[in-house]
Amino acid sequence: MAAGKFEQKLSEFPLLFARSVVFGQPPMNGTATLVDFGTGPIAVTCAHVVGEYRTLRDSGRRLPFQIGNVTLDPITQLIAEDPYLDLATIRLSQEQAAALSEDGLAGGSIFQPRAWPPPPVIAGDIVALGGFPGPWRERLAFDALELRGFGIGATSVSSVSEDHFACRFERDRWKWSFRLDGLNDLQELGGMSGGPAFHDRGLHFDLVGIICQFSPGLDVMRLRPAHLIQADGSIHGMF
């Protein structure tokens, strides 16, 4: 969401490491961030995404849970979840990780940070973030959906606390670098929960946040600091 080829690459970067999450009927969707902290591939999403799936499953329904093109059971592969922090981590097999690496933008893969945890962001930092908003979901057939990714190449961190930070959008300054014909402007960004936010450190990118909530009335995206997730997938502050 900025002009020029470089800015377009920035807006695409978060989507290299994000995949759509789909489950239920009618389908619900979210986003998962793919990362390997050095202990194996993990999908990070929001606890409310896993919780909604668990509620439907416990009601007796048989329904698939799909990350990208891979169907899996998030409950049996769950590493940790924290409803308060709204984070959940899911262990991926090497086979699942390989399939997910082939399912995305060209060059998309599992993000491997240079070091973990990253330094926290501060107010005024510029981050790139992305995910798969529900309003851009399109049913192609009874059993086929198309979910289009949405990336913001540069938005500033407006506020920071110990367990979250926020980005207030300034839509009057947005410039689209690329958009498919027929897609409407996005006012509601539900479905991006679990998507990544990256900060450009100059020589490398740090995974600094996980999207957890969008407040349409305030036009604010709220994120959990990624450093709350430990290298083994556990979540700091779990009850």
N, C-alpha and C positions, 0 to 999 in steps of 0.2 A: 504494500500500500504506500508506495513512494515512486517517484518518477525515475527512469533510467534503468539500465541493465543491472548495475551493481545493487541498486535498491530492490530490484525484482528478485535477485539472488538471495538477498537478506530475507525477504518475505517468504521465499520458498524453503529456506534452511530449516526452520522448525518442523516442516512437514516431511523432511527426509527421515525423521526419527519418530513420527507419529502415525498411528493407524486408527481407523474407525473402530468403534465397538458397537455391535448390534445384537439385540436380543428381544424376545417377546413378540406378541401379536396383539394389536398393531405394533410394529417395530419401534423400540426405543433405541436411542443411540447416544454414545459418548465418544471419548477419545482415550487412547492409551499411548504412553510414551515408552519407547523401547531403549533400554540402557543396559550396559554391563559395567559394573563398578570394579570388576576384576574377580568376581566370584560366580560368573555365569550370567546369561541373559535374563532380564527381568522386564515385565510390562508393569508400568506404574499407571494407575488410574485413580479415580475418586472412590472413597468408601461408599458413597451413596449410589454409585453405579453398580457395584457388587451387591450392595444391600437390596436394591430394587430387583436384581436378578434372583437373589436368594428368596425374597418374598414371593415372587411368582413361582419359583420352583417348589417352595414349601406348600403352596396352595394345591399342588398335585399336577401342575402342568408339566408337560415334557417339552422343553424348548431349548434350542441351541444358543450358545453364547459364542460369538465370533469376534475375533480381533483380526482385522484385515481379512485375509482369505483363509484364516486358520480357525477351526472350531475346536474349542477346548472347554474343560470344566474349571471355572475360576475358583470354585470352592476347594476342590481337592489339590489344586496347584497354588493355593493362596499361601503366601509367606507371612504376611501381616496385614492388619487393617486397623485403622484408628478412626472411629466415627467422629470424634471431636475435631481432629485435624482434617478429616475428610480425605484420607489417603489410604490406598491399598496397593500392595505389591504382589505380583503373580509370577511364580517361577516358570520359565519357558524351557522346554527341552531344546537340545541343539537342532533337532529336526524342525521344530516349530519356529525357532529363530531363523533358520535358513530359509524357510518358506516365507516368513514375514519380510526378510531382507530382499526377496525378489518381488514383493508386492508393495509397490509404492513409486514415488518419483524416481527418476533415473539416478542411480547412486545411493538411493535410500538404504539404510542399514541400521545397525544397533549402535547407539552413541556410546563411545568409550571416552570418559573424561581423562584428562591428563593427570589429575590428582583428585582425591575426594577426602573430605567435603570441600566445596568451593567457598571462596569468601562470600559473605552475604552482600546483597545489593544495598545501596543507599539511595535516598531520595534524589532524584535527578538523573540517575543512571538510565541509559537507553537500552531497552530489551527488544528482542524479536520473539514473537509467540505465534502459535498456530493450533489448529484443531479442525474438527468436522462439524460445523453447525447444522442443527436439525432443519432449519428452513431451506437449506440447499439439498436436502435429501429428496431423491426422486425415485418412485417405483417404476421400474422398467417392465416388470412382469410380476406374477403372483409370488414367485420365489426369487426375485432379483431386485436389488436396490443399487442405486448409484449415489455415493456420498462424496461430495466435492470439498476439498480442503480450502481453508481460509487462513492466510498468513498475514501478519503485520510485521513489516520489516524494521520499524523504528517507532517505539512509543516510550514515553518517559515514565519512570516510577514516581508516582505522586506522593505515596506515603509508605512507611515501613514500621512494623512492630516486630516483636520477638517471634510470633508465630504466623504472620502473614505480611504480604505487601500488596499494594494496589496500583493499578494504572488507570488514570482517568483519561478517556478518549477525547480528543479534540477533532471532531469529524470535519469541521470547517477547514482543517489543514490537511486532510487526507487527499492523496492522489493515487488513483488506481494505476498500477503498473501492468496488470493483466487481469482480464476477467472474461469468462466464457459468455457468449451471447445468450441472452434470455435469463440471466441470473439477476435477481433484484438486489438492491442495496440491503444490507443487513442491519436491522434494528435490534433483533433478538438473536443472541449468540448461544442459546442453549444447545448442548451437544458437544461443546468444546471442553467440557469438564474432563480433566486428565491430560490435556495437551501441555506441551513443554514451553518454557520461556528460556531464552538464551541471552547471555551478555557477552559482547565482543570485547575480549581483553587485549586485543591488538594482534597477538600472535596465535591466539586460539579462542575458541568459544567455551564458556562455562554454562552448564545446565544449572540455572539458578532458581527456577520456579516451576510449579505444577498448577495449572488453572483449576480453580475449584468452584468459582461462582461468578456469574455476570449479573450485575444489577442494572436492568434496562432504564429504570427511572433516573438513576444517577449517571448512567453511561460509564460505569466503573467495572473493570475486571479485577477480581480478587484472586490472589495466588498464594499457595503455601510455599515457603522457602524449600528448595530441593535439599538443602543440607539437613533437613529433619529426617531424611531417609539415610539409613546407615549402609555401609558397603555390602553387608550381607542381606539387605532388603528389609531388615527390621526398621521400625519407625520410632524415632526419639519421642518420648513422652507418651508411649502407649500405656493404657490402663490395664 
